Amino acid sequence: MEAVSIVMKLFTLMSEDEKRETVKRIGNDLDKSGLADEWAVKSASAKAAPKKKRRGAYRAFWMKSIDAIDLSKRGMDRISGGWVKADDVAKMPKKSKVLLGIKGGEYLVCVTGGGFAEFEDARGEVHRVEGMEIFSNHETFNDAVEIANSLM
């Protein structure tokens, strides 16, 4: 490793043009000797970490009941209400408001009390939630919250 220290000391004393030429020659020597390819294969296999498994099931959508909206807060904290499962919709009071978020970035403001809400998720699968109807469809969360707020 003393040779590396000597080369680095010399490198720091070189002009910019000399540094550029030195790096260029070292690169050419690595290509000719085949070391660059060997190192690339080793580093690629060393960096390949095992994929992490997802915890829990994939959920194509989520629903939250809208009891009140506080526009002074940020994000999901704007909506006060509990998380809702598709089976729980029928048990909710009629005319309750529900925000349904679909993976892929679409938001539906729904009203409970009858009918059904049918929508497609990011994977192209069609889902149907009984006991509520779609009031409006939005591309952004903020637009959906504003419409929900006007319904309150």
N, C-alpha and C positions, 0 to 999 in steps of 0.2 A: 504493500500500500504506500510505501515511500515514493514509488515512481509516480503514483497519482498525485501526491502532494507536490512533487517537483513540477509536474505538468501544470497543475493548477496555479502554482506561483508564477510560472512563466506566462501562463494565459492571462493573468491579471496585469502583467507588465506590457502586454502586446497592445498595439494600436487596434483600432476598430477593423481596419482592412486585414490585418494579420489574424485577428480572431476569426473573421469570416472565412478566410482561406483555410485556417486550421480545422474549423468545424466541417467545412466542405470536404477536405481530404480525409478526415476521420470517417465521415459518412460514406465516402466512396470505398474506403478500405473495408468498412463493415459490410457493404453490399457485395464486394468481391469475395470476401471470405465466407459469406453466408451466415454470419453470426446474427445479423439483424433479423433474418427470417426465423432462425432458431429461437431467439429471444421473444419474438412476437408470438410464436406458438405457445411457449411456456407461460408468458404473461397472460395470454388470453385464457388459457385453461386454469391458471391460478386465480384469475379474477371472477370466473364463472361461479357465482354463489348459488346455492340451491334456492329455488323459488319458495317464497313463503306461502303457506296455504291460508286461504281465507277462513276466518272464524265465523261460523254461523251460515245461515242460508242466504242466498241471493234474494234480495227484495226488489222487485221491479218498481214498486211505488210505496209511498208512505202517506198517512193521513193524520191530520191534527184538527181537533174541534176548535172552533173559533168562539170563545166566550167573550173576549174583549181584545181590542187592539190598542197598543200604546206606541204611537209613531215616534216618540222620543227615544225609544230603544233601537238596538241594531239587530239585524238578522232575524233568526227564529224567535228571539226574545220579544219581538214585537207582538207576537200572538200568544195570548194566555188561553190555555185550554189543554186538554189531555191528548195523548196519542190514541189513535183509534185503529182498531183492526176491522177488516171487512165484515166479520161476523157481528161486531158490536153496533154497526150502523143501524140495524133494524130496532135496536133497543133504545136508540137516542130519541129525544122528543122531536116531534115534527117541526119543520122550519128551522132546525138547527143548521148552522153554517159549518162547513168542513173544507179545509184546504187540502187538496190532494196533489202531491208532488210526484212526478214521474221521472225515473232515472233517464237522463238524456236532456233534461232541462225544460220540461213543460209543466205548467201549474194549472190546476182546475179548481175553481171555486164552485162548491156543490152545496145543495140544499137537501136536507133529509126529508123523508115523508112519503116516498113512493117512487115508482119507476126504477130505473137503473142507470148507472154511469158506465159507459163502455169506452175503452181507450186502448191505444197501442203503446207498448213500452219501447225502449231503445233497441231491444233484441228483435222486435217485430211481432212479439206475442200479444194477443188481444186479451184484455182483462175486463171483467164485468163485476161491478159492485152493486148488489141489490139494495134497494131502500133509499136511494138518493139520486138526484138528477143533477146534471151539469148546468150551472148557471152561466159561467163564463170560462173561457180558455185563454191562457196568457203564456208568453214566452219568458217573462222575467218574474222573479219572486216579488219584486217591489210593485209591479203592476197588479198582481193578484192580491196583494195586501191592501192596496188602495181601493180596489173594487170591493173587497170584503169589508173594509172600513165603511164604505158608503152604504152597505147593507145593514150595518149595525144600528 
